[in-house]
């Protein structure tokens, strides 16, 4: 008998052990590995969803337990291919999470159970009586009403393969243009000629339609095009339908997330370094090698053109390509470049799309209608087949690490898929992560360098401004005199300026000058941020909001002062100093709405503003030829964090944002404002000297036993009762210390740097190690054993190679 091994979705007590179910005879032809199914679970009649991980054949005598049957299939075909199923198993093991979570991460949210499934009739000429009765006078039926009818299901699956029906997931933001009405000729050219002779001379529209059928054998056209382009009226279409000259049919169309026109672009002439890089990667594509390339290129060195010509090589070889960018703020410009080169072959996946758009793009990829995928982190799970190259732009960026389960590092998933597809992975950056650069120096990765800007344009001149002197001289803590002077000069020449502030909101916090009291969130161990647009104090962790205090709640003093600078405050201050400035502010608050990133960047690109003021999201990837000045208002923000990567983050951020200046013919200039002008990360960012920074930082990491010299694991416990959380993390620490070698270094147990978020207390342990053969087994035990606590509201999370110890 045929049995299915099913990974079930049971949130209360997850397990990676598949459960075995009997495949009923009437479902044998409908079920495949990767299909979603509903199965009975537990002692009662409870039905849960699951995914088929394997299908096996066993004889009845081999079965020593009662076996339940699969209840029904959830889709008309499999939703995961073999590669993604295997990837889910590896991902679960490597991220210490459950396989069903990994599978859920790979599927678009439209496929999750809360969405309604409908079957659409796409062809009016179906003759099967059961199907005719099923649809009767409608074009769509609720799939859940018939998904237990095995006979109908078999027929619908066959019709879907013939593109006569489709299964659709209805999401809340479903676009109106989901299906469009098409007109199809129902007569031959010869018949059209005969009808033309019989039509009255004054029936010009009917004649026009018959001529169209005569000229276009098997005519098929959108009804709206027939009306608008050929000026054929609705009444003529109705008459032709009644006379059976034409048939009407609903055709499913994809929602297009990019409505704006994309101008075509063509391959550019490469310089020597770019040619070398493209040829090396192309050689790897041709030879089906699993090489990992680190493309280290200074800002403006033409890395994007290397990516595009590499993708072209993969497509010529009949392969597909996957390109990742770290943030959705980068996708509009990158997508325009990629779509401008490869047109309709490109699909886009990122969190800025609506659920319906994302689902449609996923389907295009899954059905092989898109050969190039561009997207942010989760696009690494795009259901592409036969991948020829995987590209990760800005590979160092922290947003490539997932914060929630499964806590994957996109770079490692990319390497797994490269290995599976026998294709190269290209990691690109002006400031590679220390881990990647260390692997390149050990020849684990192949290092490719682009040391010069395109056309040998000069790197911008970087000036470091000591804000201690500025504060003493004129009391100004936001805009120094040199930066202000440079802004005015650039604006007078009709050039553009980019200003980066590593903080959103109006001001970082509110403090009483009499007693030093700082207003904190009641749910989180963090100060509230001032927002002047809503005249409120907000928590950026839980969303708590309250009015701006006029009186100190601690000592009743009225001496309340705002400390720090936010984007709103910087904008207000700058308009006071330079009233003629036209400023576009780009931060989390101004980019909440769908498509806001693209609109703001288009406005700046069209010279509707001369200053782009924003947070980290404007630091990388943006390419505006008229930007000649970049100002960093507070270089110290990331430097002040109590984290071993703070110097690396600061260097990367300053180098990246500096690279936005002088990317075309005009020379660029950068001003970095800091209270720590002698810090090596700031000084080396000024020199744009990555090699020197890498050597210095690696020496410090070696001395302090940090990655990449040590592997790391972070284990976090959180819950509503602090005593229970602390007790649990100490229990786990004691267990691990007894099992691991004494060479393992334990940091903690201790409260997390933000010890309370959303009324949940957080405690953690960090383990640094070089070789721990028992560690994986211990962590798998912790993952499974402590699930019983999750039912009581206490959660244990394991993060392999965390980006931050905070």
ABEGO torsion letter per residue (X at the ends): XBBBBBBBBBAABBBABBBBBBBBAAAAAABBBGBBBBBBBEABABBBBBBBABBBBBBAAABABBBBBBABBABABBABBAAAAAAAAAAAAAAGBBAAAAAAAABBAAABAABBBBBBBABAABABAAAAAAAEABABBBAAAAAABAAAAAAAAAAAAAGABBBBBBBAABBAAABBBBBBBABBAAAAAAAAAABBAABAAAAAAAAAAAABBGBBBBAAAAAAAAGBBAAAAAAAAAAGABBBBBBBBBBBABABBBBBBBBBBBBAAAAAAAAAAAAAAAAGBABBBBBBBBBGAGAAAAAAAAAAAAAAAGBBBBBBBABAAAAAAAAAAAAAAAEAABBBBBAABBAAAAAAAAAAAAAGABABBBBBAAAAABABBGBABBBBBGAABAAABBABOBBBBAAAAAAAAAAAAGBBBBBBBABBBAAAAAAAAAGABBBBBBABBBGGBBBBBBBBBBAAAAAAAAGBAABBAAAAAAAAAAAAAGBBBBBBBBBBEABABBBBAAAGBBBBBAABBBBBBBBAAAGBBBBAAAGBBBBBBABBAAAGBABBBBBEBBAAAAAAAAAAABAABBBBBBBAAAAABBGAAAAAAAAAAAGABABBBBBAAAABGBBBAABABBBBABAAAAAABBBAAAAAAAAAAAAAAAAABGABABBBBBBBBBABAABAAAAAAAAGBAAAAAAAAAAAAAAAGBOAABBBBBBBBBBABAAAAAAAAAAAAAAAAAABBAABBBBOBBBBABABBGGBBBBBBBBBBABBAAAAAAAAAAAAAAAAAAAAGBBBBBBBGBABAX
